[in-house]
Amino acid sequence: MPALSFIVGLLGNLVSVLVFTSPIGTFRGIVKKKSIQDYKAIPYITTLLSTSLWTFYGLIKPGGLLIYTINGAGALLQMIYVTLFLVYAPRDKRISMMKLVAILNVGAFGVVVAVALSALHGNLRLTVVGVLCAALTIGMYAAPLSVMRTVVKTESVEYMPFFLSLCLFINAAVWTAYAFLVKDFFVGVPNVIGFFLGSAQLILYAVYSKNKKTTSASDEEDGEAKGTTYFVTNDDLEMQNPNKSKHGTTSLYKDLSLPKMSKTSAILNENGVKNKIIKAMSLSSYELQAIVLSAKEDDTDSKKN
């Protein structure tokens, strides 16, 4: 069992590296544009606190090597992310972020470490720190709930990156297995919750990603419903019905769902020939052509009479 738990924990470390490094692309864009744009620093500040506490938990827990190594690396990356936010944020946001960092990452973390080392001992120390770590991790896994709500509301997965959701799901699954093998309640509970939330994200992605494939088709249907305007010459009409007279004029047609109108309007074209434009509702181009040809035939007969 110790060998198996070590292998699973090592696999968990590898997956966690993918999770911690996933924002690199975002920060590359921030550095390139020298602006934090609309990105929020709070997730990175809270993740820095979480990884710092997990590092401390791994240090005070017997056999916690795999816990403090990966979370130590994660804390280092989060420090880099937060620093970049502070560098490229506007002055007002920079000040508020510095206050938040001072309160959470310096003050709160420092108090926990100081109290745990000076006032708590043995299992009580491990329990208090473990509960705090579990609570923060549950908060981290619950953070995408707002994104999931947006996915359901918009029926689009545009704002829920598949790769990140998949990494969080695998990360939670592996660490759940590790917690079961080493019987660590504080590692297990938040990752079980993360496993179910990650599963929900992947299910949503599977359901609503299909909308990407149907978007073009639906847009095409909408376009047809609204109607398409185009020019048809009488040569084209003659091809449909060669027995009709040819005036060499050009008529304007509208395909599908034309405005509903009961009366027929008549206009004069440049050759002085009356062309009746029939406005009907939901007629195909062929039906409209037949109506126009019939109208022209009526004009010709009336002139002969």
N, C-alpha and C positions, 0 to 999 in steps of 0.2 A: 504493500500500500504506500509506503513513503516514496518509493521510486515512481509509482504511478501518479501520486499527487504532485511530485516535483515536475514530471513531464507535462501534466495538465496545467500547472501553474506557469511553466515556461511558455506554453502555448498561449495562455492568457496574457502574458507579458507582450508577446509578439502582436497579438490583436490590439492590445491597449496602445501600443506604439502607433498603430494605424489610426486609432481614434484621436490620439493626442496630436498627431502630425497632420490630420485632415484639414485644419484651418490654414495651413501654410500658403495655399493658393490665394486665400482671402487676403492675407497680410502681404503677399507679394504685390497684389493690386493696390493695397493701401500705401505701401512704400513707393510704388511707381507713380501714383497720383498725388502722393504727399497729403493725403486727406483720409479721415476715417469714414467719410461719406455718411451713410445712414446706419452703419454698424454700431451695435451696442457693446459696451465694455463689461457690463454686469455679468454675463455668462462666464467670461474669462476670469474675472475677479473672484467669483464664487468657486469656480473650478480650481483656481490657485489655492484657495483656502481648503477645499476638499482634499486635493492631492497632498498638501502640506500636512494635514491632519492624518491622512492615511500613511504617510511616510513616518510620522511620529508613532502611529499605532504599530506599524511593522517593526520599528526599532525596539519598542517595549514588549512586543509579543515574542515569546520563545518560538524559534523556527519561522520568523516572519521575513526571511531574506527576500523571497519573491515579491512580497507586498511592498517593502520599502524601496527596493531597487526600481521597480517600474513607476511607482508614485513619485519617487525622487526625480526621475527623468521627466515625468509629467509636470511636476511642479516647476522644474527649470524651464520647460517650454512655455508654460503659462506665464512665468515671469517675463519671458521675452515678449510674448503677445501683449501683456499689460503695458510693458515699457513702450512698445511701438504705439499703442493707443495714446499713452501720455505724450509721446513726442509729436504725433501728427494730429492730435485733437485741438480744436479751437480753445482759446484761453479759458472761457467760461466753463466748458466741459472738462478741460484739464484740471481745473481747480476742484470741481465736484468729484471727479474720479480720484484725485489724490486724497481727498477726505475719506472716500469709501475704502480705498486701499489701506489707509492708515487705521481705519476703524476695524476692518475685517482681517486683512492679511498681516497686520502688525499687532494691533491691540487685542482682538479676539483670539488669534492664534497664540500670541504671547501669554495671555491670561490662562488659556487651557494648558499650555505646556508648564507654566509656572505652578499652577494649582495641582496638576497631576503629579509633578515631581516633588512638590513640597508637602502637600496635604493628603494625597492619596497614595495608597500602597497596595501591592499585590494585585489580587483579582479585581478589587474595586477600581483601581486606576485603569486597568484594561477595559473594564465594563463601561466606565464613563466615557473614555475616549472612543471606544467602539460604538457606543450609541450615537455620539456626535457624528462620527464618520458615516454610519449607516443613514442617519437623517439627511446629511448633505448629499449622499449618493442617490437616495430616493428622490430628492429635489432635482438632481441632475437628470435622472431618467424621466421625471415628470415634466421637465421643461418643454419637450416637444408636443405636449398635449395641445397647446395653443396652435401649433402648426397643423396638427391632426384635425383640429376644429376647422381651420382654414381650408384644408383639403376637402373635407366633407361639404363645406359651405360652397366652395367654388367648383367642386368636382374636378379639381386639377391638382397634379402632384408637382407643379412647377416649383413650389417653395419647400419641398421636402426632398432633399438630395438622397437618391437611392443608395449611393455608396456609404454615406454616413449612417443611414438607418441600418444598413446591413452590418456594418462594423459594430455598431452599438448592440445589435441583436446577438452577434457571435460573441462579442466581449462578455455580455451578461450570461450567455449560455456556458461559456468556458469557466468563468469565475463561479458560477453556481455549482458546476461539477467539482471545482477545486474546493469550495466551501463544504460540500458534502463529504469529500474524501478526508479533509482535515478536521471536520466537525467544528467549523467556525461560523457561529450564528450571525455575527456582525457582518461578515462578508457575504453570507448566503442570502439573508432577507432582502437587502436592497437589490441584489442581482437577480433574484427570482422575480421581483417586481419589474425590474428592467427587462427581463426576458419576455414577460407577457406584454409589456408596452412596446417592445421591439417587434414582437410578433404582430401586434395590432398595426404598427406602421407599415410592415411589409404587406399585410393583407390589404390595407388601404391603397398601397401603391399598386398591387395587383389588380384591384377593382377599378381605380380611377386612371391608371396609365393607359387603359384602353381608349380613353377619350382622345388621346393624341392621334390614334389611328383613324378615329371617326370624325375628327375636326374638319379635315379637308372635305370629306363627303358631306357633312352637315352644312359647311359653308357653301358648297356647291348647290345644295338643295335650297338654302336661303336665297342664293343668287337667282335661282330659277323662280322661286316664289315671288321675289321682288320684280322680276321681269328683265329682259335683255332687249335693248334697243339696237336695231340694225337697219341697213338700207337693202332693199331688194329691187332690182331693175325689172322692167317688164319682160326682158329676155328670160330672166329666171322664171317669171310667171308663165311665159309661153312654154317653157320646158315642162311645167306642171300640167298645162292644158294648152297644147299647140293650136287648138281650134279657135282660141280667143284672138281678138284683134290686138295688134301691136302698136303702141303709141310712142314708144321710145322714151318714156318718162321714168322717173324714179319715185318710188313711194316709200313712206316711213312706216315700219311695223313695230309692234311691241309684243314680245312673246310672253305668254303666261301672266295671269293675274293683273290684267290691265284695270285701271280705275273703273268702277262700276258707273255706267252712264247709260241712260235709256235712249237718248236721242242720237241721231246721226248728224254730224256736222259736215259741211261741204266747203272745200277750199279750191282756189284756182291755182294751177301750177303755171310755170313760165310759158308753156305752149297754149295756155287758154283752155286746157282740157280739165273738166271737173273730175276730181278724184275724191271719192268719199272715204273718209277714214272712220272705220267702224270702231267704236270703243265698247268692248265687251268685257266680261269677267271670266278669267281662267280659260281662255281659248288657246289652242295650239297654233303654231305658225301656219300649218297647212289649212286649218279651219279659217283663219283670218284671210289667207290668200284666196280661198274659195269665195268668201264673202265679198272681198274687194273686186274679184273678177266678175262676180254677179252684179255688183253695183255699176261697174264700168259698162257691162253689157246693157244694163238698163239705160244708162246715159246715151249709148249709141242708138238704141231703139227709139228713145224719145226724140233724138235729133232727126232721125229719119222720118218720124211722124210729123 
